[in-house]
Amino acid sequence: SDTSTASNTNTTSKPPGTGTISGSFNIPEPELMPIPDCDARVALDRKYSPYHIWVYPMPDNIAYIGATESFHKMVYIIKFSLADTGTVLSAMREDSFGYVEGSKINSDLTAPVSGTVIEKNPYCEIEKLYTNGWMLKIQMSNPDELNRLYTPQYYAYLESPSWSGPIPPMH
């Protein structure tokens, strides 16, 4: 599998008000919610795993996945490797879809949904992994697994050292 390092390989400009998930997929810049008393934010247009991986579901049982800002700050990623195209992943078995090396810790990346890797992001940039830098595009084999992932608000609740107010819905 390929190992990526921090570099600015995506130099395309973008119109004001839009963001790019590097590679072959464009979406509007996500609305980011600050996590109370934490230096991380959470994108409101995704679902989240307990392993700090976000999932951006698309039509036809396609999902883009990436690492959260909390994970990035926890690990401080220096380099990473990702599963190859064609790799079949099982969320039930907690399969690894990659590995990150950080200045603080090293960690496997745990699949949040089951399916087959259909694309690796060739333009993935470490500093954008937690907002717009998707890592893999997955053809989901069990899209119902999305229903067990966390809402952005619940993920923020779990990450906040001092959440106030009611506990948000989990799913």
LINDAMO-V624109 format. One line per field, one symbol per residue. phi: phi as a letter, one per 30 degrees, with the letter a starting at -180 (. if undefined). A space follows every 10 residues. Layout:
phi = ???
//
This chain:
phi = .dccbdaccc cddbdeibbb dejcbcbded dccddehbcb bbddcbcbcd ciccbcdbdi hcbcbacdde deddchdcaa bbedejdccb dddhddclbc cbdcbcadcc ddbdlcdcac ddcdcedced cccdcbcccd cbdddedcdd deddededdd dbdbjddded c
//
